[in-house]
Amino acid sequence: MQTVIVASETLFAVAATYLKDATQWNRIAALNGISDPWLSELTVLQIPDLDASAGGGVGF
């Protein structure tokens, strides 16, 4: 787990950057007690460890 500080981001973008999968934004939200994926101010977030099986994307 790591801690990051983001400014005016979306949890989708944060998940894409740190978890390599934007569909895992809900893992970040749950860990930080956030319900709205749109962040409007400077925010400190805990980022969960990578888990390739947790993705919600569709495989081809």
C-alpha positions in Angstrom: 0.0 0.0 0.0 1.2 3.5 -0.7 0.1 7.0 0.0 -0.3 9.7 -2.7 -1.4 13.3 -2.8 -3.5 14.3 -5.8 -5.1 17.5 -6.9 -8.4 17.8 -8.8 -8.2 14.3 -10.2 -10.7 11.5 -10.7 -10.4 8.2 -9.0 -10.5 6.7 -12.5 -7.3 8.5 -13.5 -5.7 7.6 -10.2 -6.5 3.9 -10.6 -5.2 4.0 -14.2 -1.9 5.5 -13.0 -1.2 3.5 -9.9 -3.1 0.3 -10.4 -2.8 0.2 -14.3 -6.6 -0.3 -14.5 -9.1 2.5 -14.3 -11.9 0.1 -13.4 -10.3 -0.5 -10.0 -11.2 3.0 -8.9 -13.7 1.5 -6.5 -10.9 -0.2 -4.5 -9.4 3.2 -3.9 -12.7 4.7 -3.0 -13.5 1.9 -0.5 -10.1 2.1 1.2 -10.4 5.8 1.6 -14.1 6.1 2.5 -14.9 8.0 -0.6 -18.2 7.6 -2.6 -17.7 10.3 -5.3 -14.9 9.5 -7.9 -14.5 13.1 -8.8 -12.0 14.8 -6.5 -12.2 18.6 -6.5 -9.4 19.5 -4.1 -6.0 18.4 -2.8 -6.6 14.9 -1.5 -4.4 12.4 0.3 -5.2 8.8 -0.8 -4.2 5.4 0.3 -3.6 3.2 -2.8 -4.1 -0.5 -2.4 -1.5 -3.0 -3.6 -1.8 -4.2 -7.3 -4.2 -7.0 -7.8 -4.6 -8.0 -11.4 -7.6 -10.2 -10.6 -9.6 -7.3 -9.1 -10.1 -5.5 -12.4 -13.6 -4.9 -13.8 -12.5 -4.6 -17.4 -13.6 -6.9 -20.2 -11.0 -9.2 -21.5 -10.6 -9.9 -25.2 
